[in-house]
Amino acid sequence: MAKEIIYLTAEGYKKLKEELDHLRSVERPAISAAIAEARDKGDLSENAEYDAAREAQGLLEMRIAKLEDTLANARVIDETKIDKSKVQILSKVTLLNHNTRKEMTYTIVAEHEANLREGKLAIGTPIAKALLGRKKGDRVDVDVPAGTIHFEILDISI
């Protein structure tokens, strides 16, 4: 089965790489030390500290493996080659919500980079899916759990 390609910004790739480096160089040795310390306390069959440290190690190793897999399948997007005439990944889209009459701006990003507080909308969300391929001036109806939202694309940039 082919691995799914994950598209990231240079900033997103860098953040994931830094997290992986931190987990490998700081967290992994700290958990190993905690396991060794708990092991030195004797009977492992009833040692809650040892069990907790081993569980933390398992979770850490899962996160490291996930990051390694993500980075191995990542493709960094060249922002200079993005077509600004239509909405696509990395597009910064200014919308008018016709239901509330409010303007909002989102950047369409990969799932790993999504952060609504920063205005970064995951490409897999209903709003992003509805916007993909659309142009400035287009009106878009988005079905969400709360009903239908009517948007107008006011601007597309990078």
C-alpha positions, -999 to 999 in steps of 0.1 A, spaced: 0 0 0 14 34 -10 20 59 18 -1 90 19 19 121 9 16 149 34 19 184 22 35 209 46 47 244 47 84 249 53 74 263 88 52 232 95 80 208 85 105 227 107 82 225 137 76 188 133 114 182 129 121 203 160 95 183 180 110 150 168 146 162 177 133 173 212 116 139 218 147 120 208 173 141 226 154 152 258 123 132 264 136 97 255 167 100 278 145 114 307 121 85 305 149 60 303 164 75 335 129 73 352 126 37 342 161 29 356 154 48 388 121 29 393 138 -4 385 164 3 412 136 5 438 131 -33 437 101 -55 430 88 -46 396 55 -65 400 41 -38 424 61 -8 413 37 19 402 65 43 392 80 17 370 46 9 353 40 46 348 74 52 333 70 22 309 36 35 298 51 70 292 79 54 272 54 35 251 34 67 243 66 86 236 78 59 212 45 60 194 47 97 190 83 95 177 73 68 152 43 89 140 65 120 135 92 99 117 65 85 94 50 120 88 83 136 80 93 106 57 61 112 36 61 150 38 65 172 8 73 208 14 52 231 -7 70 259 -27 49 289 -19 63 308 -49 46 283 -73 11 286 -59 -16 299 -82 -33 328 -64 -63 329 -88 -80 300 -70 -81 285 -35 -57 256 -28 -35 245 0 -16 275 15 -41 300 1 -50 328 25 -87 333 19 -108 362 30 -144 353 33 -177 371 40 -201 350 60 -235 360 46 -252 344 77 -235 367 102 -222 395 78 -187 391 92 -154 389 74 -129 362 83 -96 351 69 -82 316 69 -51 299 55 -58 265 41 -31 241 56 -23 204 60 -40 186 89 -8 186 109 -6 224 108 -42 233 115 -48 258 144 -81 277 143 -68 303 168 -41 312 143 -66 312 114 -51 279 100 -79 258 86 -72 221 79 -77 211 43 -100 182 53 -126 204 70 -160 210 53 -152 247 48 -118 241 32 -131 213 10 -159 236 -3 -134 264 -10 -108 244 -29 -106 253 -66 -129 283 -62 -121 319 -73 -124 354 -60 -160 365 -61 -174 329 -59 -202 322 -35 -200 289 -16 -226 271 4 -210 249 31 -230 222 49 -218 219 85 -234 201 115 -251 234 125 -267 239 91 -256 257 59 -233 286 59 -232 310 29 -198 324 21 -184 348 -6 -147 347 -14 -135 383 -11 -97 377 -16 -72 350 -22 -35 355 -14 -5 337 -1 
